[in-house]
Amino acid sequence: MSHPPDRPEILDSDHLSTRTREILTSRLSVSTAQPRTLSLRAYAALDALLPVLLPLDEILPPATDIAMTARIDAALSGPRDGWRFADLPPDAEAWESALLTLDDVAAEQHGLAFIHLAPDLRGALLDAVMEGQIGLEREGRLTASQMKRWSGDLRGEVVDCIMSDPRIQQALGISSSLTGGDTVFQGFTKVGSDSREDFEPKATAPLLQMAESSE
């Protein structure tokens, strides 16, 4: 069976329940027409930040777009887990303020908006944020200590977004969703650290294929 480039084989496994398949399939299409939570300026800064934080070129096939910026923006508008640092505002407000802080600092230090900085400069600013070296003491912006706190939320949200996408699961050979079906329980019988079931996806990420070929 052939699959569209953007539909991973994992979605057609009989070890996947209908409900789980519907949830995973819904993550293949996210509207990118207009931000739901962030302002256009903050959204653009996030879009420029994410490739520096976690490049996906060595995981996904060329031209595959998982719309990470749009998915994070949409997640910020929905129900959250109810947890946050006491010195940070609610999530949506914290992300807006943090991204605008980053954009303002880029303008002050380099005379350019964050989106216009070269990748190495964006990376340097991100490193400084994580080390608690960047912040602004004015209304609507975050201090250096708050930015450092937020950087932890940033990384956690990105990992959640990435690892929940079926294309990433397929590329990395992740089989955690394949825990059964609709009528028959189909679990795992091989539980060794180096053993895999026949139904588990084979990693397709170029980086992992290179690592396997060198063993």
N, C-alpha and C positions, 0 to 999 in steps of 0.2 A: 504494500500500500504506500502510495506517495503522499507526502504531507506538504501543505503550504509552508513556505519558508518561516512564517511567523507562528506556526502551530506545532509545538513539540510533540513527539511521539508519545510521551508520557500520558497525554490526555486521552489516548485511545486504549489504554491498558484496562483489562478486565479486573485488575486489582484496585481500581479506583471506583469509589461509589459515585452515583449520579450527583449527589449533593456536593461532594468534594470536587468533582469534575466541573460543575457549574460555577463554583467559587473560583477555581483556578482559571477557567476560561474567561470569566469576567475581568480578570487582571490583564488580559491581552489587549483590551481596548479601553483607553482612558481619554476623555475629551481634553484636548490641549488648546481649544479655541480661546478660552478666557480663564484667568485665575479665579478660583472660587474663594480663596481666603486671603492670600497675600496681595499687596499692591503690585502694580506692574513693575515698579522699580525693584522691590524686594524679590519678586519672582525672577526677574532677569538676573539679579545677583546670585540667587540660588542656582539658577541654570548654569551660570558660569563657574560656580563653586564645585558642583558635584563631580564633574569630570576630573578635577584636580584631586579631590578627596578619594575617589574610587574609580579609576579608569577601568572600563569594561572591554577594551579592545581585545584583550587576550583571553576573554571568556566567551563572548558572543560572536556569532558570525558577522562579517562586515555588513553595515547598513541596518543592523537590527537595533531598533529603538524601543526601549521598555518604558519610555515616558516617565522617567523617575521623578523629574521636577513636578509634573502634573499630578502624579500619584501622591507625592508628599503633600503638595498643596491641598489636594482633595482630602487627605487623611486629617489634616489640621482642622478642617471644617466639620468633621464628623465627631462621633462620641470618642472620647479619649479614655485613658485608663484611670483618670482621677488622681494621678500622682504627679508632683512636680517639686522642684527645689523651692524652699521657703523664700529665698531671695530672688526668685524669678517670677514674673507675672504669668498669667495663664498662657498655655502653649501658643495659641495663634498670635497673641500679642508679643510674646517673647521672641518668636521667630521673625516677625515683622521688624521689631526693634533691633534684633541682632544683625539682620541682613542690611538694614539701613545704616547701622553703626559701621559695619564692614565697608559699605559703599562710601560713607563719609570719610573714614580713615584713609581709604585708597585715594580719594580726592585730595586730602590734606598732605599725604606723604608723597604722592606721585603726580598729582595734578590731573588725574584721569579717574573716571568711574571704574568700579571694580570690573565690569564686563569688558573694558577696553585694555586691561592689563595683560601682559604676556603671562602664559601659564606659570612660569617660574616665580613671578612676582605674586601671583594669586596664591601659589603654594607657600611662599614665604609669609604672607599675611595670615594664612590659615594656621601655619605653625605657631606664629606669634599669638594668635587667638587661643590655641590650645595650651600655651605656656603662660597665659594670663598677662600678656604684655600689651594687649590692645583693648581700648574701651574709651568711652566718652562720658564726661560728667555733665550731661544735660538731659532735659526732659525728652522722652521718646526714644532715648538711646540707652544702651547698656554699658555699665562700667566694665573694667578689665576683669574683675573677679566674676561678674555675671556672665561675661562672654565666655570665660573658661568653663563655667557651669553649663552654659548652653551648648558648647562644643561637644560635651558628652551626649546631650540629647540629640544633636545633629548626627553623630556617628551611630547611635542606637537606632534612630529612625531610618537612616540609610541602609543599615544591615537588615532591618525588618523588611523594608521595601524590596531590596534585592533578593533576599532568600525566599520570599513568598511568591516570587514570579516563577511560573512553570518553565519558562525558557531558561532561567538560571538553574533551576533544579535539574532540567534535562542536561544542560551543558556541563554541570558539575557531577552528574551521576547520582543525584540525591533521590532516595527512594522513600523518604519518610511519609509521603502521602499514600503510598501503595500498601495500605493496611487491610484491604479487604475488597468487598464488592457490594452489590445490592442484596443478594440472596444467600451467598455462600461466604463464610469467613475464610479468607486466604491469608494466613500469616506468614511469618518467616520461619524456616526450619534451620537455616544455616546462620549461626550467630557468631562465628569466629571473626577475628579482627581483619583477616585477609580473605574472607569468603564472601561470595555474592550469589544471589539467586538468579536463575535464568531470566526472570521477569524484570529484574532491576535494570534501569537505563544505563547504558554505557556512556561514560563521559565523552562529550564532544568538544569541550573547550580546547582550543589549540595549545594553550599553556600546559594542560594536563596531558594531552596526547604527546607533547614533546618530552615530558617527564617520564611517561610510561615507555616511550621508545628508547630512552637512554638507560633504562634499568637492565 
